[in-house]
């Protein structure tokens, strides 16, 4: 019998069996903060990755794409550094990424070409390989099943808090755990933003099973968030399955479906943590788009609303300027019938908005629904705002999340390298 997943307190990428992690301060960040991390599996992992579609790709992205294309069933580790993105660094950057992977393999005592690498930070700065290598040696000495949270801290750049979680699924064949860590606060937009994430599981799986699953999960989570409309050179989401539990959820369709849901829940938690930690963010906006021709079309409309500076600044001011939302939806490149569009906001701040009485209509049939202005302002002044946008032309649905655009965002990014 399979039960609903259990959320693990302080869960992380080391919550699944057979994963350990450590982190160290290599001097890349100020104040002796953790800035280099190492995740290690005690057994070989099947792996998959989803990477930025920005045409300017960082050296770690190019290295990982090549490695996963060559041997996706033989991974053992992930090495991470913050503060230096190793992007726009040419052939020397690729050599540095390779050297970082080799350093991780040496300190972990694992075979060559079995470590993936992740870097984040300032673009155009050479990676200090010696310092990163020394940090990896120190991180290897600290490897622990409790090290996942320190790994999450080491990944942080402008993040204000570490992002990590895990869930455990009890099945008839045994228990499977899914965990993860992530970082990101700015340069966040679908395809993706400047985010890094590592998802882990002790389930038995093959690369051919993981690759399409990860793409589907990323589309509904990390590719469904936006902070500022900018994509980055380094975006990477990795999924590693080491089989330590001995449970193969793919042997049973219903168990596989629950495993998918568990992975989706962990990824969604991490993605929403990124939005809540958006640079300078004071409010979070959830955009539920329905009535679209397809799920992909619904997502595109939601993304158009999420990246609108006018919508995001109105959100910051708690201003129920719903016309900006419809205007942004109309810019998505999706065929619409304006006379069929309706828009509503959840009346209960941050509430579930489960039935019709929980929603305040803002627009119906493409024009004003004459909402109560005080009720509308109260809904938009909440820390968490929920919109329901129905296009009225199909059955496609999607959810996209974003945050407001504040003066603090400008201050943070005006002095990012200084």
Buried (B, 14 or more C-beta within 10 A) or exposed (E): EBEEBBEBEEBBBBBBBBBBBBBBBBBBBEEEBBBBBBBBBEEBBBBBBBBBEBEEBBBBBBBBBEBBEEBBBBBBBBBBBBBBBBBBBEEEBBBBBBBBBBBBBBBBEBEEBBBBBBBBBEBEBEBBBEBBBBBBBBBBEBBEBEBBBBBBBBBBBBBEEBBBBBBBBBBEBBBBBBBBBBBBBBBBBBBBBBBBBBBBBBBBBBBEBBBEBBBEBBBBBBBBBBBBBBBBBBBBBBBBBBBBBEBBBBEBEEBBEBBBBBBBBBBBBBBBBBBBBBBBBBBBBBBBBBBBBBBEBBBBBBBBBBBBEBBBBBBBBBBBBBBBBBBBBBEBEBEBEBEBBBBBBBBBBEEEBEEEEBBBBBBBEBEEBEBEEEEBBBBBBBEBBBBBBBBBBBEBBBBBBBBBBBEBBEEBBEEBEE
